[in-house]
Amino acid sequence: MTGDGGKGEPDWSGAHVLRLALPTVEWPRGRPVLTREPIRYRGTGVRALRITELN
């Protein structure tokens, strides 16, 4: 989950998503992640669901 977003800085969005998607007392199974790139979250233990753009 690295990338600079074209700004020369780390992309922290992946870390924020993982923190919110992990299980908590309110969400014992964790929150699902809706993304265009579910492979980005492989091996993290979160449920990633692919979204697609309709034309």
Secondary structure, DSSP 8 states (H G I E B T S, - for coil): ----TTTTS---HHHHHHHHHS--SS-TT---EEES-GGGGTTTTS-EEE-----
